[in-house]
């Protein structure tokens, strides 16, 4: 049975700092953000900083009372993903991503090592457009998403992940496709109406506001720069949580 999430638990803050001078600065920025958000109940997502500093960074964030989303988008052969899972198990991330395209054998090998971690399959990156998707996958966007989700279905017809990362516009279709399966749908590319992101690299066709994404059926939303670039990230988090609560 899927756990019921509070409005705060439905918010994932992406600590994706683009303009940093090196590993030391990104480390400092991630932990400063963790200090600012301590006690809010949100989940902190890390990717490049995690690759730069290793799994000890997860321990540092846990020490500040926050759960960690390790956005590694793992994609490799089964034996390697089994090793990745074994090494990650000690750090105990709350959520982890792997690419659906890696296939069921590798995803099962990963999940077997991480029984306490929610492993999410990544379908089409939200930065990709219809044109990009057609060029890379030879399909339109909805068909490509469906084809990739098929990659996580085992021989008995069960998904070997706990849920998916997908755009908010794809949640409804995926929920229908999987019926009553106990899966979570987590949506990046979220932009509050009150936030302006300079040089935004998200595909505007696949972006939604927090409230609209929740109403579209997202279990969790992922927001980065509208929060991390705010004068007060904690205030931006509070405002977003209130929007989630009002839309739920």
N, C-alpha and C positions, 0 to 999 in steps of 0.2 A: 504494500500500500504506500503510495507516494506521500511524503511528509507535507504537512500544511505549512507554508512559509509565511512569515510575518512580512509586512511591507518593507521593512529594512532588509530582510533576508532576500528579498526579490531584486535588490539592487547590487550589481557588481560594478565596482569602480575600477576602471582600467588605468593602472599606473604605467602608461605608455608615454614616456617622456622622449620627445623627438629631438629636441635641441639641447644636447649635453656635450660636454667637452671630453668625456671619457668614462671609464668604468667607475671611477671613484665618485664622480658627480652624480651619475644615475643611482648609485647605491645610496648616497646621501639623500637624494630627492625621494626615492621610494620610501625610505624609513621615516623621513620627515612627514610625508603624506600619511603613512601608517599612524604616526603619533597624532596627527590632526584628526584622524577618523576613529581613533580608539574609542570604544564605548558606543559607537553608532549602530553596531550590529550588521553592517554591510560586509560584503566579501571583497577582497582586494585581488585584482587580476594582475599577474606579472608575466612577461614573456622575454623580451630582450635582456632585461636586467637579470632574469633568472639564468639565462644562458651565460651571461657575463660573470656572474658571481657564484653560481652553483646552488645546490639545494639548501645550503646553510642559510640562505636568504629567507627561505620558507620558515625556518626556525625563528629567525629574527622577527618576522611579522607575527608569528604565533605568540611570541613573547609579549607582544603589544595587544593581545586579545582579539586579533582579527583572524578570520578564516581565509585561506589562500586558494585562489584559482590559478593553477599552473598551466598557462596557455602555451604549451609546447608544440601543439599540432604534430604529434609524433607520426612518423610514416616510415616504416621499415619492415624487414622480414620478421617472422614470428620469434625466432630465437633472440633477436635484438630487442624487440619490444618486451619480451619476457624479462630480459635483463634490466631494461629501463624501469619496468614495474617494480622489480625487486629493489632497485636502488632508491626509487621514489617512496617505497612503502615506509621506510624509516622516517621520512619527512612528513608523511601523511597529509598531502594536499587534500582539501575538501573537494575540489573539482579539477579535472585534467582533460585536455583535449587531444584527440588523435584524428587523423584524416580518415574519412570513410573509405577512401580509395585504397587504403592499405589492406583491406579485405578481412574476412571473418577470422581466419586462422590467427593472424597477427593480433587482431583486436581481442580475441578470446585469451590469447597468451598474456596480453597486457592486463586484462581485467582479472584474470585468475590470481595475479600477484597483488591486486589492489582491491580487496573485497570491501574496504571502508571508503573508498574514493569513488565519486561520481564521475564516470568516464563519459565524455560527450564526443560524438562524432561530428566532424566538420564537413559540411557539404560544399557549397560554393561560397568563396570568400565574398563578403558584402561589398568589397571594392570593385568587383567585376561587373561589367555591364552585360546586356544581352549579346552585344557584338563580341565581347571577350569570350563569353561562354560558348557561343557558336564556334568560334575559332579553336578554342582549346578542346571542347568536348564533342563538337559536331552535333549539338542539340540545342534547342531553345532552353531558356533558364529553368522553367518548371520541369521539363523532361530530364534535364541534367541533374537537378536536385533529386528527383525520384530515382533515377538510375544509381546515384551515389548512395542513397539510403538503402537500396536493394543490396548493396555490397556488405551491409552489416547484418543481414538476415542469415542465420545459420541453417543447417540442413533440416532442422525440426521446425523452422518457421519463426524462430525467436530472435529479436535483436540482441546482439552481443555487446551493446553499449547501453548506458542508462538514459540517454537522451541525445539531443542534437543542438548544435549551434547553427542557426539559420536566420535569415532576415525576417522581420516581423510580418512581411507580406506573404511569407511561405508557411507560417505556422498553421493556419487553418487547413490548408491542403494536406500537410503532413499529419495533423491530428486525424483527419478523415482517413488518410491512407493506413494509419496504424491502429485505428479503432480504439479499443479500450486498453491498449498496452500501457503499462505503467512507465511512461517516458516523460522526461522534462524537455521543454523547448525554451531555448535561451537565445535572446536576440541582441546582437551588436548593432552598430549603426543607428544608435538612438541619439536624437538631437532635441533637447527641450526648446520650446518656442522662445524662451527668454535668453538663450545662449547663442552667441555668434562665435564660430570657430574660424580663426584666420587660416587661410590656405587649406581649408577642409578637403581631405582626400577621400571622403566617403561618397559613394555613388548615390546621388540624390534620389534616384528612382527607387532605392531600396531602404530609404531612411524613414523613421517614424518618430513621433514624440513619445515620451514615456507613457502617458495616459492611453494613447491610441494603441501602442504595442501591447499593453496589459489587456485592453479591451479586445484586441485581436487574438488573445489566447496565450500570450507569452507567460511562462512561469517566472523567468527572470529577465531583466534587461541589463545591458552592458553600456556604461557611459564612461568616456575618458575625459577628453579635453574640456568639455563644458563644466566639469567639476574640478579637474586638476589645474585649469587655468583661471578658475574663479578667484576673486580676491580672498574669499573665505571658503575653502573647499567644504568645511563642515556645514556652513550655511547652505551651500548648494546641494549637499546631500540631504539636509533636512527638507528643503523645498521639493526635491525629487521624491523623497519618501512620502511626503504629503500628497503629491500628485498620483503616486502609485496607489495609495490608500483610497483616494477619492475615486479612482477608476476601477478598483477591484469589486 
